[in-house]
Amino acid sequence: MQRIETGKIGFFVVLLILTLQAIAADRPGGFTVIGPGGGGAMFHPTISPHDPNTVLVACDMTGAYITHDGGRNWRMLNLRDVVHFFAFDPIDPKTMYAGTRNLWRSTDAGETWKLIYPKPSTIQGIRMNSDHSDETVLAKPDPLGSISAFAIDPSDSRILYAAAAKDQKFAVFLSRDSGNTWQQTDTLPEEARHLWIDPNSPRESRTLYAAGTHFIAVKSSSGIQNRATPSQLLDVSMGFNDQGKAVIYGISKDGIFVSSDSASSWHKTDFPGSGAQFRAVATSLRHPETAYVSYKDLSEGMQLLNALRRNKETWFGVAKTSDAGKTWQLVWKESNTPAANVHDGWISDRFGPGWA
C-alpha cells in the first residue's frame, strides 16, 4: 500500500478521488465552476490586448483552453502537446499563436489551428517517449529545433522572432514572411525563456531582448551583448519606461533584483519581513513602475524565530510595487485561513489556502 501511495499511479488515484469528492459535494457559498479543471494545474494565462474577455490558458495534462466571454465558457484546444507560451498578434485580433515544442497559429480567433513550424511537409515522424505521451516532431530540415520563446513585431506582424534550441545550441531566428521561412540572426549562451521587442526602437532596426537564467541578451543595431544577471533567475519580466530604458525584474533564491538601465546594472530590492521565497514576477510592457511578485515562507519581525521553531505560521501570497521595486506592499497575504480580500477561491474553501 505504501508503494502505491508514493508512486505516480497512487498520486493520480488520490487526486482523482479528491476531484470526484469535490464534484459530488455541495460547494460552499453556492459556487459554480466556470473554468476548466479536472485535476491538472493551469499555466500561462494570456489575455488578448484587443479584448479582455478573450483568454488562453494551458494545462499540464496537455490540453489548452480559450474563452471569449471572460471565463463563463471555455473550449478545449488539442495542439498535441503541452503549451509553453501564447501570443496575440498586436494588430489582428483574430490571429494568435501557441508554442509547444513547435509553433501553431490561428487566424480565426482560436477556432482552428495550423502548424507553421516545422512545416507539415517536412515531418518524417513523431516520437512519444514520456508517460504523458508528449510529442517530439521529427522533421527534416529542422533548423530551429525546439522553440522556447517567441515575439511579434508590434508594427508589422509578418515579422516574427523565435528563440530556439537544437543539439544544445541556442539561437535567435527571424522570419519576415509570417513564419514561412526563417533565418538565424544570433547565437545565445543558453536557452532563452522570454523574448521582448522594444516598441520604442526604430522599425528598421528593432532592439530585441532575450532572457535566460544567467543572462539578458540585448540585440541592437550595433550587435548583440550578453549581460549577466545578478543571480540565477527563476523568472523575469520586462517593460519600457518613458526614457526608453528597459526596466527588468528578476527573482531568484537570493531575492528580487531590478535593473532600470536595460540590464547594465542591477540592485536588490528590500522586501517586507524575512525568509520570503519567490516563484513568479510580472510587469507591464509600457508601465514597468508597477509589478507583482508571488511569495511564500514569509515571516515578519520576531515571527521568523518562532516560525523556525514551528510555533508560528508563515505567509504566502502576492506583493505589489508601484515605484519600480523601491517598496513592496503585500496585497495578498494568507496562511492557514483565506485572506479577507481574496474571493471566489473555492479550492481554498474546500481544501485550505495552502493546498494548491
C-alpha positions as CSV (number, residue, x, y, z in Angstrom):
1,M,0.0,0.0,0.0
2,Q,2.8,2.4,0.8
3,R,4.4,1.8,-2.6
4,I,1.2,2.7,-4.4
5,E,0.8,5.9,-2.3
6,T,4.3,7.1,-3.1
7,G,4.3,6.1,-6.7
8,K,2.9,8.1,-9.6
9,I,-0.1,5.8,-10.1
10,G,-1.1,6.3,-6.4
11,F,-0.8,10.1,-6.8
12,F,-3.2,10.2,-9.6
13,V,-5.6,7.8,-7.9
14,V,-5.7,10.0,-4.8
15,L,-6.1,13.1,-7.0
16,L,-9.0,11.5,-8.9
17,I,-10.7,10.6,-5.6
18,L,-10.3,14.2,-4.3
19,T,-11.6,15.6,-7.6
20,L,-14.7,13.3,-7.6
21,Q,-15.4,14.2,-3.9
22,A,-15.2,17.9,-4.7
23,I,-17.6,17.5,-7.7
24,A,-20.1,15.4,-5.7
25,A,-20.2,17.6,-2.6
26,D,-22.0,20.9,-2.4
27,R,-19.6,23.8,-2.9
28,P,-19.7,26.3,0.0
29,G,-21.3,29.6,-0.9
30,G,-23.1,28.2,-3.9
31,F,-20.1,28.4,-6.2
32,T,-20.3,27.1,-9.7
33,V,-17.2,26.1,-11.7
34,I,-16.9,28.3,-14.8
35,G,-13.4,27.4,-15.9
36,P,-11.5,24.3,-17.0
37,G,-10.3,21.8,-14.4
38,G,-10.2,18.1,-13.7
39,G,-7.0,17.5,-11.8
40,G,-4.4,19.3,-13.8
41,A,-2.6,22.6,-13.0
42,M,-3.1,25.5,-15.3
43,F,-0.4,27.8,-16.6
44,H,0.4,30.8,-18.9
45,P,-3.0,32.6,-18.7
46,T,-2.7,35.2,-21.6
47,I,-5.2,37.9,-22.1
48,S,-5.9,39.4,-25.6
49,P,-4.8,43.0,-25.9
50,H,-7.8,43.6,-28.2
51,D,-10.5,42.1,-25.9
52,P,-10.0,41.3,-22.2
53,N,-12.8,38.7,-22.4
54,T,-10.6,36.5,-24.7
55,V,-8.1,34.5,-22.7
56,L,-5.9,31.5,-23.4
57,V,-4.6,29.1,-20.8
58,A,-2.6,25.9,-20.8
59,C,-2.9,22.8,-18.7
60,D,-0.1,20.4,-17.7
61,M,-2.4,17.5,-18.9
62,T,-1.7,18.5,-22.5
63,G,-5.0,20.5,-23.0
64,A,-5.2,24.2,-23.8
65,Y,-8.3,26.3,-23.4
66,I,-9.8,29.5,-24.8
67,T,-12.7,31.7,-23.6
68,H,-14.3,34.7,-25.4
69,D,-16.7,35.6,-22.6
70,G,-14.4,36.3,-19.6
71,G,-14.4,32.7,-18.3
72,R,-18.1,31.9,-18.4
73,N,-17.5,29.3,-21.1
74,W,-14.3,27.5,-22.2
75,R,-13.4,25.4,-25.2
76,M,-10.5,22.9,-25.2
77,L,-7.8,23.0,-27.9
78,N,-5.9,19.9,-28.9
79,L,-2.4,21.0,-30.0
80,R,-1.0,17.6,-29.4
81,D,1.4,18.7,-26.6
82,V,1.8,20.9,-23.6
83,V,1.7,24.6,-24.5
84,H,4.5,26.7,-23.1
85,F,3.5,30.1,-24.3
86,F,0.8,32.0,-26.1
87,A,1.0,35.3,-28.1
88,F,-1.6,37.5,-29.6
89,D,-1.0,39.4,-32.9
90,P,-0.6,43.1,-31.9
91,I,-2.6,44.2,-35.0
92,D,-5.1,41.5,-36.0
93,P,-7.3,40.5,-33.1
94,K,-8.2,37.1,-34.7
95,T,-4.6,35.9,-35.0
96,M,-2.9,34.2,-32.1
97,Y,0.0,31.8,-31.6
98,A,0.7,28.9,-29.3
99,G,4.1,27.3,-28.7
100,T,4.6,23.7,-27.7
101,R,8.0,22.5,-28.9
102,N,6.6,23.7,-32.2
103,L,4.7,26.8,-33.3
104,W,1.0,26.9,-34.0
105,R,-1.2,29.8,-35.4
106,S,-4.9,30.5,-35.5
107,T,-6.3,33.2,-37.8
108,D,-10.0,32.7,-36.9
109,A,-9.9,33.7,-33.2
110,G,-8.9,30.3,-32.0
111,E,-11.5,28.2,-33.8
112,T,-8.9,26.3,-35.9
113,W,-5.1,26.0,-35.6
114,K,-2.4,25.2,-38.1
115,L,1.2,24.1,-37.6
116,I,3.6,26.7,-39.0
117,Y,6.8,25.3,-37.6
118,P,8.0,22.8,-38.6
119,K,6.2,22.8,-41.9
120,P,3.9,19.8,-42.1
121,S,5.6,18.8,-45.4
122,T,8.9,18.3,-43.6
123,I,7.6,16.0,-40.8
124,Q,9.1,12.5,-41.0
125,G,7.7,11.0,-37.8
126,I,6.6,11.6,-34.2
127,R,8.3,10.3,-31.1
128,M,6.3,9.9,-27.9
129,N,8.5,8.9,-25.0
130,S,7.1,10.3,-21.8
131,D,4.3,8.9,-19.6
132,H,2.2,12.0,-20.7
133,S,2.7,11.0,-24.3
134,D,4.4,14.3,-25.0
135,E,5.3,14.5,-28.7
136,T,8.6,15.2,-30.4
137,V,8.1,16.0,-34.0
138,L,10.9,14.7,-36.2
139,A,11.3,17.0,-39.2
140,K,13.9,17.4,-41.9
141,P,15.1,20.1,-42.5
142,D,14.6,21.4,-38.9
143,P,16.9,24.4,-38.5
144,L,15.2,25.8,-35.3
145,G,14.7,22.7,-33.3
146,S,12.6,23.3,-30.1
147,I,11.1,26.8,-29.8
148,S,11.4,28.2,-26.2
149,A,10.3,31.9,-26.7
150,F,8.5,34.0,-29.2
151,A,7.8,37.6,-30.1
152,I,5.9,39.5,-32.8
153,D,6.9,42.9,-34.1
154,P,4.5,45.5,-32.7
155,S,4.2,47.4,-36.0
156,D,4.4,44.6,-38.6
157,S,3.0,41.3,-37.6
158,R,4.6,39.5,-40.5
159,I,7.9,39.8,-38.7
160,L,8.4,37.1,-36.1
161,Y,11.2,36.3,-33.7
162,A,11.9,32.9,-32.1
163,A,14.4,31.7,-29.6
164,A,15.2,28.0,-30.2
165,A,17.4,25.2,-29.1
166,K,18.9,22.3,-31.1
167,D,21.7,19.9,-30.2
168,Q,22.4,22.0,-27.1
169,K,23.0,25.1,-29.3
170,F,20.9,28.1,-28.7
171,A,20.0,30.9,-31.2
172,V,17.6,33.6,-32.3
173,F,15.7,33.3,-35.6
174,L,13.9,35.8,-37.6
175,S,11.0,35.4,-40.1
176,R,9.8,38.3,-42.3
177,D,7.0,36.3,-44.0
178,S,4.8,35.2,-41.1
179,G,6.8,32.1,-40.4
180,N,7.1,30.7,-43.9
181,T,10.9,31.0,-43.8
182,W,13.4,31.6,-41.0
183,Q,17.0,32.7,-40.8
184,Q,19.3,32.6,-37.8
185,T,20.4,36.1,-36.7
186,D,22.4,35.5,-33.5
187,T,23.6,32.8,-31.1
188,L,22.8,32.7,-27.4
189,P,24.8,31.3,-24.5
190,E,21.9,29.3,-23.1
191,E,18.2,28.7,-23.6
192,A,16.1,31.9,-23.7
193,R,12.8,31.7,-21.9
194,H,11.4,35.1,-22.9
195,L,11.7,37.5,-25.8
196,W,10.8,41.2,-25.8
197,I,10.9,43.8,-28.6
198,D,11.4,47.4,-27.5
199,P,8.4,49.2,-29.0
200,N,10.3,52.5,-29.0
201,S,13.1,51.2,-31.2
202,P,13.2,52.1,-34.9
203,R,11.2,49.7,-37.1
204,E,14.1,49.1,-39.4
205,S,16.5,48.0,-36.5
206,R,14.4,46.7,-33.6
207,T,16.1,46.2,-30.2
208,L,15.4,42.7,-29.0
209,Y,15.8,41.3,-25.5
210,A,16.3,37.6,-24.8
211,A,16.2,36.5,-21.2
212,G,17.7,33.2,-19.9
213,T,18.7,32.0,-16.4
214,H,22.1,33.6,-16.3
215,F,22.0,36.3,-19.0
216,I,19.9,39.0,-20.7
217,A,21.0,39.3,-24.3
218,V,20.4,42.7,-25.9
219,K,20.4,42.9,-29.7
220,S,20.5,46.4,-31.3
221,S,21.8,47.9,-34.5
222,S,25.3,47.7,-33.1
223,G,25.2,44.0,-32.5
224,I,24.3,41.7,-29.6
225,Q,25.6,41.8,-26.0
226,N,25.1,39.1,-23.3
227,R,24.7,40.9,-20.0
228,A,25.0,38.8,-16.8
229,T,22.2,38.5,-14.3
230,P,23.0,39.1,-10.6
231,S,21.9,35.6,-9.7
232,Q,20.3,32.5,-11.3
233,L,16.9,33.8,-12.2
234,L,13.8,31.7,-11.6
235,D,11.6,34.2,-13.5
236,V,12.0,37.5,-15.2
237,S,9.7,40.2,-16.6
238,M,10.4,43.4,-18.5
239,G,8.8,46.8,-19.5
240,F,10.0,50.0,-21.1
241,N,9.8,53.4,-19.3
242,D,9.3,56.9,-20.7
243,Q,13.1,57.3,-21.2
244,G,13.2,54.3,-23.5
245,K,15.1,52.1,-21.0
246,A,14.2,48.6,-20.2
247,V,13.1,48.0,-16.6
248,I,13.7,44.4,-15.7
249,Y,12.5,42.4,-12.7
250,G,14.3,39.2,-11.9
251,I,13.6,36.8,-9.0
252,S,15.9,34.2,-7.6
253,K,16.5,32.2,-4.4
254,D,18.6,35.3,-3.3
255,G,15.7,37.7,-3.6
256,I,14.2,40.3,-6.1
257,F,16.6,42.2,-8.4
258,V,15.7,45.2,-10.6
259,S,17.5,46.8,-13.4
260,S,16.4,50.2,-14.7
261,D,19.1,50.5,-17.4
262,S,18.5,47.6,-19.8
263,A,20.4,45.0,-17.7
264,S,23.6,47.1,-17.5
265,S,23.4,47.2,-13.7
266,W,21.1,45.6,-11.0
267,H,20.1,46.3,-7.4
268,K,18.5,44.0,-4.9
269,T,15.2,45.3,-3.5
270,D,14.0,45.3,0.1
271,F,11.1,43.1,0.8
272,P,8.9,43.2,3.9
273,G,9.7,40.6,6.6
274,S,12.2,37.7,6.4
275,G,12.6,34.4,4.7
276,A,10.4,35.0,1.6
277,Q,10.9,32.8,-1.4
278,F,9.7,33.9,-4.8
279,R,8.1,32.0,-7.7
280,A,6.8,34.4,-10.4
281,V,7.1,38.1,-11.3
282,A,5.1,40.2,-13.9
283,T,5.1,43.8,-15.0
284,S,3.5,45.8,-17.8
285,L,5.2,46.4,-21.2
286,R,4.5,50.1,-21.1
287,H,4.1,50.8,-17.3
288,P,7.1,49.0,-15.7
289,E,6.9,51.0,-12.5
290,T,4.2,48.6,-11.4
291,A,5.0,44.9,-10.9
292,Y,3.7,41.9,-9.0
293,V,5.6,39.0,-7.4
294,S,4.4,35.8,-5.7
295,Y,6.0,34.8,-2.4
296,K,5.9,32.1,0.2
297,D,7.5,31.3,3.6
298,L,7.4,34.9,4.7
299,S,7.9,35.7,8.4
300,E,7.5,39.1,9.8
301,G,9.8,40.6,12.6
302,M,10.1,38.3,15.6
303,Q,7.9,35.7,13.9
304,L,11.0,34.4,12.0
305,L,12.4,32.8,15.1
306,N,9.0,31.4,16.1
307,A,8.5,30.1,12.6
308,L,11.8,28.2,12.7
309,R,10.6,26.7,15.9
310,R,7.3,25.7,14.2
311,N,5.3,27.8,16.6
312,K,4.2,30.4,14.2
313,E,2.7,30.2,10.7
314,T,4.4,31.8,7.7
315,W,2.7,33.7,4.9
316,F,2.3,33.4,1.2
317,G,0.5,35.5,-1.5
318,V,1.3,38.3,-3.9
319,A,3.1,41.6,-3.4
320,K,2.9,44.8,-5.5
321,T,5.3,47.6,-6.2
322,S,4.3,51.0,-7.7
323,D,7.8,52.5,-7.7
324,A,9.9,50.1,-9.6
325,G,10.8,47.9,-6.7
326,K,11.7,50.6,-4.1
327,T,8.9,49.4,-1.9
328,W,6.5,46.5,-1.8
329,Q,3.0,46.1,-0.4
330,L,1.6,42.7,0.5
331,V,-1.7,42.9,-1.4
332,W,-2.5,39.2,-1.0
333,K,-1.3,37.7,2.3
334,E,-2.6,34.5,3.9
335,S,-1.6,31.4,5.7
336,N,-3.9,28.8,7.2
337,T,-7.0,30.9,6.6
338,P,-8.0,32.7,3.4
339,A,-7.2,36.4,3.0
340,A,-10.1,38.7,3.6
341,N,-9.7,40.4,0.2
342,V,-9.5,37.1,-1.9
343,H,-12.8,36.0,-3.2
344,D,-14.3,33.0,-5.1
345,G,-11.4,30.7,-4.3
346,W,-13.4,27.5,-3.9
347,I,-10.2,25.4,-3.7
348,S,-9.1,27.3,-0.7
349,D,-12.6,27.0,0.9
350,R,-12.6,23.3,0.2
351,F,-9.0,22.2,1.0
352,G,-7.4,25.2,2.7
353,P,-5.3,28.0,1.2
354,G,-2.1,26.0,1.1
355,W,-3.4,23.0,-0.9
356,A,-3.0,24.5,-4.4
